[in-house]
Amino acid sequence: MINTKFLLIISLFAISIVYYFLFSSFKIFTLIVEEYIFIGITFLMWIIYRYFKFILNGKQLFEFIPNTNYIELKSTVIFFLIFEVVDFYMEDGLIGMISLWFSYWLFGVLAYLLTHNINFYKNYKAYQLKE
């Protein structure tokens, strides 16, 4: 089991290093700007995450969605490899495959925030019913 937040941070650094060596600054900028909708959604989800974290500060939280903080490394690697093999053929090779890594990272962050926001919301509703 590996901490999801740690995995997302390490993968962002790894993606940044690979992008730095393979792509020009303009190409990196273009890859990031093309994902403006997902970046905006991620930002909104992060604001909701921070709001619930502030509201529920100091309260005991229940895990309505199990294993939101830890995931199996083996299943993550297998999932990643399957996507990479498909992308290698669908995106015309290595460069096309690597250019999708930032998109996948954003999807991972969104999944992390979504599961935590659902868990926070259910905790918030549970504490609202008690009052």
Secondary structure by P-SEA (a helix, b strand, c coil): cccaaaaaaaaaaaaaaaaaacccaaaaaaaaaaaaaaaaaaaaaaaaaaaaaaaaccccccccccccccccaaaaaaaaaaaaaaaaaaaccaaaaaaaaaaaaaaaaaaaaaaaaaaaaaaaaaaaaac
